[in-house]
Amino acid sequence: MSMGVNLNGGRDGLSAMSDINVTPMVDIMLVLLIIFMVTAPLMTQGVEVDLPKEDSQAISTDTEPLVISVRSDGSTFIEEKAIGIDELGDKVRGIRLANPKLPVYVRGDRAADYGFVIRVMAALQRSGVDRVGLITELPE
């Protein structure tokens, strides 16, 4: 029985290496970050509405507003979800119970019937919304 001196720091040739090389993982994460930064603006969806173009001041708000869209064919949407005019007031009332200070804006299509947009605003008023903003685009 011979006792030898171990010269490799206590490791034999079969032990696993415990150091992890994180450089490839960091490279992959940076590439994914760039991909998400480029594609995120393209993923925004909404209801296609031809907004009137007028000079107006931009409204700045700290919270994301609740947007009601009215298309030219008379269909209404809460954000991107289609909803009937009869259900609009109840749905908005339920949303505003959770956040009473939530600002509400109406995006009315330029070709939408003026009377129908007024009906939408009246339904919002009946649901407890005291201030409604109208969204327009700046002229080119």
C-alpha positions in Angstrom: 0.0 0.0 0.0 1.6 3.2 -1.1 0.6 6.6 -0.2 1.1 9.2 -2.9 0.8 12.9 -2.9 -2.1 14.4 -4.7 -0.8 17.2 -6.8 -4.1 18.4 -8.5 -5.5 20.2 -5.4 -7.6 17.4 -4.1 -9.4 16.7 -7.3 -9.2 13.4 -9.1 -9.6 13.1 -12.8 -13.3 12.2 -12.6 -14.7 15.1 -10.6 -17.2 17.5 -12.3 -16.2 21.0 -12.9 -18.4 23.3 -10.7 -17.7 26.6 -12.6 -20.5 27.8 -14.9 -19.6 29.9 -17.9 -22.4 32.6 -17.9 -21.1 34.5 -21.0 -23.2 32.6 -23.5 -26.3 32.9 -21.4 -25.8 36.7 -21.1 -25.3 36.9 -24.9 -28.6 35.0 -25.4 -30.5 37.3 -22.9 -29.2 40.4 -24.6 -30.3 39.2 -28.0 -33.8 38.3 -26.6 -34.0 41.7 -25.0 -33.3 43.4 -28.3 -35.8 41.3 -30.1 -38.5 42.1 -27.6 -37.7 45.8 -27.7 -38.0 45.8 -31.5 -41.2 43.8 -31.6 -43.1 45.2 -28.6 -44.3 48.4 -30.4 -45.5 46.3 -33.3 -47.7 44.2 -31.0 -49.9 47.0 -29.9 -53.4 46.3 -31.0 -56.5 48.4 -31.1 -59.7 49.1 -32.8 -59.3 50.7 -36.2 -60.9 54.2 -36.0 -60.4 57.1 -38.3 -60.1 59.9 -35.8 -60.8 63.5 -36.6 -57.7 65.6 -37.0 -57.8 68.8 -34.9 -55.3 71.0 -33.0 -55.7 70.3 -29.3 -53.5 70.0 -26.3 -52.2 66.6 -25.2 -53.7 65.3 -22.0 -51.1 63.9 -19.6 -52.2 61.3 -17.1 -50.4 59.1 -14.6 -52.8 56.1 -15.1 -53.7 54.3 -18.2 -57.2 55.6 -19.2 -60.2 53.5 -20.1 -60.8 54.0 -23.9 -64.2 53.5 -25.4 -64.1 53.3 -29.2 -67.0 54.0 -31.6 -66.6 52.8 -35.2 -68.4 54.3 -38.2 -70.7 51.3 -38.4 -72.0 51.9 -34.8 -70.1 49.2 -33.1 -68.6 50.1 -29.7 -65.5 48.7 -27.9 -64.0 48.9 -24.4 -60.3 48.8 -25.2 -60.3 46.1 -27.9 -63.4 44.1 -26.7 -66.6 44.6 -28.6 -69.6 45.5 -26.4 -73.2 46.5 -27.1 -74.4 50.0 -26.2 -76.9 48.5 -23.8 -74.2 46.7 -21.8 -71.7 49.6 -21.9 -72.9 51.4 -18.8 -72.9 48.4 -16.6 -69.5 47.2 -17.7 -67.9 50.7 -17.2 -69.6 51.0 -13.8 -68.0 47.7 -12.8 -64.6 48.7 -14.1 -64.8 52.1 -12.3 -65.8 50.5 -9.0 -62.3 49.1 -8.8 -60.7 52.4 -9.7 -63.1 55.4 -9.3 -60.4 57.9 -10.5 -59.9 56.1 -13.8 -60.1 58.6 -16.7 -62.4 57.7 -19.6 -61.9 58.7 -23.2 -64.0 58.2 -26.2 -62.5 57.6 -29.6 -65.2 58.3 -32.1 -64.6 57.6 -35.8 -64.9 60.6 -38.1 -67.7 59.0 -40.0 -69.6 57.8 -36.9 -73.1 59.1 -36.4 -72.9 62.1 -34.1 -76.1 61.0 -32.3 -74.6 57.5 -31.6 -71.5 59.0 -30.1 -73.8 61.2 -27.8 -75.7 58.0 -26.8 -72.4 56.4 -25.8 -71.4 59.5 -23.8 -74.9 59.5 -22.1 -74.5 55.8 -21.2 -71.1 56.7 -19.7 -72.7 59.5 -17.7 -75.5 57.2 -16.4 -72.8 54.8 -15.3 -71.3 57.4 -13.0 -68.5 58.9 -15.3 -68.6 62.6 -14.7 -65.8 63.6 -17.1 -65.3 62.1 -20.5 -62.5 63.1 -22.8 -62.6 62.9 -26.6 -59.5 61.6 -28.5 -58.4 63.3 -31.7 -55.3 63.2 -33.9 -53.2 66.2 -34.8 -53.5 67.4 -38.4 -50.6 66.6 -40.7 
